[in-house]
Amino acid sequence: MVRESANKSAFAIIVAAGSGSRCPGPQAKQFLNLCGQPLYLWSVKAFQESQAIVGIVVVGPKHNHEILLKMQQETALFDKVKAVVAGGDSRTESVSCGAAALAKAIDHLSESDPILIHDGVRPLVTPKLIGKVAEQTGPKQLAIPTTTPTATVKKIVGKTITETIDREAIGLAQTPQGVPYGLLCKALEHWLEDPTKRVTDEGSLVERLPLEKRTGITTINVEGESSNLKVTFPEELQQAESLLLKNINREEVPYKPRQATGFGYDVHAFASERKLILGGIEIPDHVGLAGHSDADVVIHALVDALLGAVGAGDIGQHFPDHDPAFKNLCSLHFLERAMTIVREKGFYLESADITIVAQEPKLAPHIPAMLTMLRKTIASPCQLNIKATTSEGLGFTGRREGIATYAVANVTAK
C-alpha cells in the first residue's frame, strides 16, 4: 500500500446535505446503501484513517432532525468527527455551516490551517489523496485535485460545436479541495453578500473574491484519482460498488469493520503435580492442567477470541507450544500481548463473555477473583463476564478428565 505523504495537520468538512434530485429514489443519494454502509460514511471513514486529518465536521440535510440524529449515531465511533450539523439550501451555505461548526468545535484554529472540503457523494476518496491535498494547502495556497479528460473536448454554443479545446489544458475538478481557514472565511463572507449566485466548488468560491482580497493567492493542481468518482446517477453507484469491492478484495487494502466479534475455545486435560491456574489465579486443592505454559484454559480461550475479532490469527501462531520461551509461562502475558495487538489494529475491547465447563472443582466462588485479575490485565474499561457450568456428567468434562472454555469477544473500531 502507498502511504500518504502529508505531515500537516488539517481539518475536514464533509458535505452531505444535498437533496440528490438527479439520482431518483426514496432518499438522497448520500444515504444510499454502498456495500452495507451509507454512501457518505465511506468518505468519513477515509478522512478518519488519514494521518493528515485531526478533526472532521459532517454537514447533513437542513430541517431534518431525524436524519441528523441518525448521522450522529453512525459517526459516533469515529473519534475525529467533532460535530454533525445541519447544512443549508446550497452547497456553499452548507460549507459555511460546516466552517462555523468547526470554529466552535476547535478552539485553536489559525488562519493558515488547511481546511479540506469534500463532497459526501465521493465515497472512494483515499487517505493518499487527502494527504496530498493537505500537504499542498498553505497560508496563501489552495489545492485542488483534478483529472485530465480522456475524450476530445468541444466547446458548444447553443446546439453548435464551435471549436475543439486542448484537453491537456483542461482539468476536471474533484474534492477534497484544500483552502486555508482564513481565506475560506473571507470567501464565505463575500459570498454572503450575494448568496444567490451559484458556486460549485471552493476554487470558484475564492475566485469570486475581489482581486485586492486575493493578492498573492495561488491554486495548486494536485493529481486526482480516476476512482474518486462523484455519484450523481444510479449507474455511478453501481460503478462505485464494483470499485469498492475490488479494493476490499485486494490483500493490500484490508477491510476494517466498525465492530467485530471473535470466538475462542480451548481444552486441557488434568495433570498431576501441576497447579490449577484459571483466569490468572490459582485454584487451591485441585490438580492442574497439562500444557506447555501454565495451561490457563480460560485465558487461552479469551486470547483466541480477541485475536479472532481483529483478524490476527490464533494463539498458536503468536505463542507456539514448541517455543521454550513460553514454557510454564503465566498466560496473563498472552492476554497482555493480545490486548496490545487489539489496540495496534485500531480497536478497543467492548465486551467479553466466557463460559467454563468443568465437572470439578466448583468454580463459582473463584469467579470474582478471576474477573479482578482479568480486568487488571486488560487495563481498559469493558464489560467482562465469566460463567461456570458442568456438562451434566457427559463427555470428557463430565468424566472429570479436563476443563473446556468458550469465549466471545466484541471489539469496536477506534
C-alpha positions in Angstrom: 0.0 0.0 0.0 1.3 3.5 -0.9 1.5 5.6 2.2 0.1 9.2 2.3 2.7 11.8 2.2 1.2 14.6 4.3 2.8 15.7 7.6 0.5 18.7 8.0 -2.4 18.7 10.5 -5.6 19.6 8.6 -9.3 19.7 9.3 -12.2 18.5 7.1 -15.7 19.5 6.2 -17.7 16.7 4.6 -20.8 18.0 2.9 -23.7 15.5 2.8 -26.6 17.9 2.8 -27.9 17.8 -0.8 -31.3 16.6 -2.0 -29.8 14.3 -4.6 -32.5 15.1 -7.1 -30.6 13.8 -10.1 -30.3 10.3 -8.6 -34.0 9.3 -8.2 -35.1 7.2 -5.3 -36.8 7.4 -1.9 -33.7 9.0 -0.2 -30.9 11.5 -1.1 -28.0 9.8 -2.8 -25.5 10.4 0.0 -27.6 8.0 2.1 -27.9 5.2 -0.5 -26.5 1.8 0.6 -23.0 1.2 -0.7 -21.6 -2.3 0.4 -23.6 -2.2 3.6 -23.0 1.4 4.7 -24.5 4.8 3.7 -22.6 6.4 0.8 -21.3 9.4 2.8 -19.9 7.2 5.6 -17.2 5.8 3.3 -15.9 9.4 2.9 -15.9 9.8 6.7 -14.0 6.6 7.1 -11.3 7.7 4.6 -10.8 11.0 6.4 -10.8 9.2 9.8 -8.0 7.0 8.5 -5.9 9.8 7.1 -2.9 10.8 9.2 -3.2 14.4 8.0 -6.7 14.9 9.4 -7.2 15.8 13.1 -10.8 17.0 13.1 -13.9 16.4 10.9 -17.3 18.2 10.7 -20.1 16.4 8.8 -22.8 18.5 7.3 -26.2 16.9 6.9 -29.6 18.0 5.4 -31.4 21.1 6.6 -34.6 20.8 8.7 -34.3 17.0 9.1 -33.6 16.3 12.8 -34.3 12.5 12.4 -31.6 12.1 9.7 -29.1 14.3 11.6 -29.6 12.2 14.7 -29.0 9.0 12.6 -25.9 10.5 11.2 -24.6 11.3 14.7 -25.2 7.7 15.6 -23.5 6.4 12.5 -20.4 8.6 13.0 -20.2 8.2 16.8 -17.4 5.6 16.6 -15.1 8.0 14.5 -13.2 10.0 17.2 -12.1 12.6 14.7 -15.7 13.6 14.0 -16.2 16.7 16.2 -19.7 17.6 15.1 -22.6 16.7 12.8 -24.6 19.8 11.8 -27.4 20.9 9.5 -26.5 22.4 6.3 -28.2 25.0 4.1 -30.1 25.3 0.8 -27.0 25.4 -1.3 -23.6 23.7 -1.2 -21.8 26.9 -0.3 -24.3 27.6 2.5 -23.6 24.1 3.8 -19.9 24.7 3.7 -20.5 27.9 5.7 -22.4 25.9 8.3 -19.6 23.4 8.5 -17.0 26.1 8.9 -18.9 27.7 11.7 -19.3 24.4 13.4 -15.6 23.7 13.0 -14.7 27.0 14.6 -16.9 26.2 17.5 -15.6 22.7 18.0 -11.9 23.6 17.6 -10.7 26.4 19.8 -7.2 26.6 18.3 -7.9 27.2 14.6 -5.5 29.5 12.9 -5.8 31.4 9.6 -3.2 29.1 8.0 -4.8 25.8 9.0 -5.7 23.7 5.9 -9.4 23.0 5.6 -10.3 20.2 3.2 -13.9 20.4 1.9 -15.2 17.1 0.4 -18.4 16.0 -1.3 -20.1 13.3 0.7 -21.0 11.6 -2.6 -17.4 10.8 -3.5 -17.1 7.6 -1.4 -13.9 6.3 -2.9 -11.6 9.2 -1.9 -8.4 7.7 -0.4 -6.2 8.7 2.5 -3.4 9.1 0.0 -5.2 11.8 -2.0 -6.4 13.5 1.3 -2.8 13.7 2.4 -1.6 15.2 -0.9 -4.2 17.9 -0.8 -3.4 18.7 2.8 0.3 18.9 2.1 -0.2 21.4 -0.8 -2.6 23.7 1.1 -0.8 26.7 2.6 -1.4 30.1 4.0 -1.8 31.6 0.5 -2.3 28.5 -1.4 -5.3 26.4 -2.4 -5.0 22.8 -3.5 -7.5 21.2 -5.9 -7.2 17.7 -7.3 -8.1 17.3 -11.0 -8.0 14.7 -13.7 -7.5 15.2 -17.4 -10.4 14.3 -19.8 -9.8 11.2 -21.8 -12.2 12.2 -24.6 -11.9 15.1 -27.0 -13.4 18.3 -25.6 -15.6 20.5 -27.6 -16.9 24.0 -27.0 -20.7 24.2 -27.6 -22.7 27.4 -28.1 -26.4 26.6 -28.2 -26.6 23.5 -30.4 -23.5 24.3 -32.3 -19.9 23.0 -31.7 -17.7 26.0 -32.3 -14.2 24.6 -31.6 -12.1 21.8 -30.2 -10.4 22.6 -26.8 -7.0 21.3 -26.0 -7.8 18.7 -23.3 -4.3 18.8 -21.9 -5.1 22.3 -20.7 -8.4 21.1 -19.1 -8.8 19.8 -15.6 -11.9 18.1 -14.2 -12.1 19.2 -10.5 -12.5 16.7 -7.7 -12.7 17.0 -3.9 -11.4 17.3 -1.3 -10.3 20.9 -2.1 -7.9 22.5 0.4 -8.3 26.1 1.5 -6.5 27.9 4.4 -9.0 28.7 7.1 -8.6 32.5 7.0 -9.1 32.6 3.2 -12.1 30.3 3.4 -13.8 32.6 5.9 -13.1 35.7 3.7 -14.5 34.0 0.7 -17.6 32.8 2.5 -18.2 36.3 4.0 -18.0 37.8 0.4 -20.4 35.1 -0.9 -22.9 36.0 1.8 -23.2 39.5 0.3 -24.9 37.9 -2.8 -25.7 34.2 -1.9 -28.0 33.9 -4.9 -25.0 33.3 -7.2 -24.3 29.6 -7.6 -20.9 28.4 -6.6 -19.9 24.8 -7.5 -16.6 24.4 -5.6 -14.1 26.2 -3.3 -11.9 27.2 -6.2 -14.7 29.2 -7.8 -15.7 30.5 -4.3 -12.3 32.1 -3.8 -12.2 33.3 -7.5 -15.2 35.4 -6.7 -13.2 37.5 -4.2 -12.2 40.9 -5.4 -8.6 41.0 -6.7 -7.3 43.0 -3.8 -8.6 40.4 -1.3 -6.8 37.5 -3.1 -3.5 39.1 -3.9 -0.7 36.5 -3.8 -3.1 33.6 -3.7 -2.3 30.7 -5.9 -4.2 27.5 -6.7 -2.1 24.3 -7.0 -3.2 21.5 -9.2 -3.0 18.1 -7.4 -3.1 14.9 -9.5 -6.5 13.5 -8.8 -7.6 9.8 -8.9 -9.8 8.3 -11.6 -11.5 6.2 -9.0 -12.6 9.3 -7.0 -15.9 9.4 -8.8 -18.9 11.5 -7.8 -22.1 9.5 -7.5 -24.8 11.5 -9.4 -26.7 8.9 -11.2 -27.7 5.2 -10.4 -25.1 3.7 -12.8 -22.3 5.6 -10.9 -23.5 3.9 -7.7 -23.0 0.5 -9.3 -19.6 1.6 -10.6 -18.6 2.7 -7.1 -19.7 -0.6 -5.6 -17.7 -2.5 -8.2 -14.5 -0.4 -7.5 -15.0 -0.7 -3.7 -15.4 -4.4 -3.8 -12.3 -4.7 -5.9 -10.3 -2.7 -3.4 -11.7 -4.6 -0.5 -10.7 -7.9 -2.1 -7.1 -6.7 -2.6 -4.7 -8.0 0.1 -3.0 -4.6 0.4 -6.3 -2.8 1.2 -7.8 -4.9 4.1 -11.4 -4.2 5.2 -11.7 -2.9 8.7 -15.2 -3.3 10.3 -16.6 -0.8 12.7 -17.5 -3.7 15.1 -16.3 -7.3 15.1 -16.8 -10.5 17.2 -14.3 -13.2 17.8 -14.9 -16.7 19.2 -12.4 -18.7 21.2 -12.3 -22.3 22.5 -9.7 -24.2 24.5 -9.4 -27.5 26.4 -6.8 -29.0 28.6 -6.6 -32.4 30.4 -6.0 -32.7 34.1 -2.3 -33.5 35.0 -0.9 -34.3 38.4 1.8 -32.3 40.1 0.7 -29.1 38.5 -1.1 -26.1 39.9 -4.6 -25.4 38.6 -4.5 -21.9 37.1 -7.7 -20.4 35.8 -8.4 -16.8 34.9 -4.9 -15.9 36.1 -5.5 -17.1 39.7 -4.6 -20.4 41.4 -7.5 -22.6 42.4 -6.3 -24.5 45.5 -6.8 -28.1 46.5 -7.0 -29.5 42.9 -4.7 -30.9 40.3 -3.7 -28.7 37.5 -3.9 -28.9 33.7 -1.4 -30.3 31.2 0.1 -27.8 28.8 3.3 -26.0 27.6 2.6 -22.8 29.5 0.6 -22.7 32.7 -2.3 -24.2 30.8 -4.8 -21.5 31.8 -7.7 -22.7 29.6 -9.8 -19.6 30.5 -7.2 -17.1 29.3 -6.3 -19.2 26.2 -9.9 -19.1 25.0 -10.2 -15.4 25.7 -7.0 -14.7 23.8 -8.2 -16.7 20.8 -11.5 -14.7 20.8 -9.6 -11.4 20.9 -7.3 -12.4 18.1 -10.2 -13.7 16.0 -12.1 -10.4 16.5 -9.3 -8.3 15.0 -8.3 -10.9 12.3 -4.9 -11.6 13.9 -4.8 -15.4 13.6 -4.8 -17.6 16.7 -2.9 -18.2 19.9 -0.7 -20.9 18.4 0.7 -18.5 15.8 1.7 -15.9 18.4 2.7 -18.3 21.2 3.6 -21.7 19.8 3.8 -24.6 22.2 7.2 -25.6 20.9 8.9 -22.3 21.9 10.9 -22.7 25.1 10.3 -19.0 25.9 6.7 -19.9 26.8 7.5 -23.0 28.9 5.4 -22.8 32.1 4.8 -19.1 31.4 1.9 -17.3 33.1 -0.8 -16.9 30.5 -1.5 -13.4 31.7 1.4 -12.4 29.5 -0.5 -13.8 26.5 -3.5 -11.7 27.4 -1.4 -8.6 27.7 0.1 -9.2 24.3 -3.3 -9.9 22.7 -4.7 -6.6 24.1 -1.7 -4.8 22.6 -2.5 -6.4 19.2 -6.1 -5.3 19.5 -5.0 -1.7 20.1 -2.4 -1.8 17.3 -5.2 -2.9 14.9 -7.2 0.2 15.9 -9.8 -1.4 18.1 -10.8 -1.5 21.7 -12.4 -4.3 23.7 -16.1 -3.6 24.2 -17.1 -6.8 26.0 -16.2 -10.4 26.6 -18.3 -13.4 27.8 -16.5 -16.6 29.0 -18.1 -19.9 29.9 -16.0 -22.5 31.8 -17.2 -26.2 31.5 -15.9 -28.3 34.4 -17.5 -31.1 36.5 -15.0 -30.2 39.2 -13.8 -28.2 41.0 -16.6 -25.9 42.0 -15.6 -22.6 40.4 -18.4 -20.1 41.3 -16.6 -18.9 44.5 -13.5 -18.1 42.4 -15.1 -16.1 39.6 -14.9 -12.7 41.4 -11.1 -13.1 41.8 -10.8 -14.2 38.1 -12.7 -11.1 37.0 -10.5 -8.8 39.1 -7.3 -10.3 37.6 -8.5 -10.2 34.0 -9.7 -6.6 34.3 -6.3 -5.6 35.8 -4.5 -7.2 32.9 -6.9 -5.9 30.2 -6.3 -2.4 31.7 -9.2 -0.7 29.8 -12.9 -0.3 30.5 -15.0 -3.1 29.1 -17.9 -5.4 30.1 -16.5 -8.7 31.3 -18.5 -11.8 32.3 -17.5 -15.3 33.4 -19.8 -18.2 33.9 -19.1 -21.7 35.2 -21.2 -24.8 34.3 -21.0 -28.6 34.1 -21.7 -31.0 31.3 -24.1 -33.0 33.5 -21.7 -35.9 33.6 -21.4 -36.2 29.9 -18.2 -36.2 27.8 -14.6 -35.8 28.9 -15.5 -32.9 31.3 -18.3 -35.0 32.8 -15.8 -37.8 33.3 -13.6 -35.3 35.2 -10.8 -35.7 32.6 -10.3 -32.0 32.0 -11.7 -28.5 31.6 -13.1 -26.7 28.5 -13.7 -23.0 28.0 -15.6 -21.0 25.4 -15.2 -17.2 25.0 -16.7 -14.5 22.8 -15.1 -11.0 22.5 -16.6 -7.9 20.9 -14.4 -5.1 19.7 -15.1 -1.7 18.3 -13.0 0.4 15.9 -11.4 3.5 17.4 
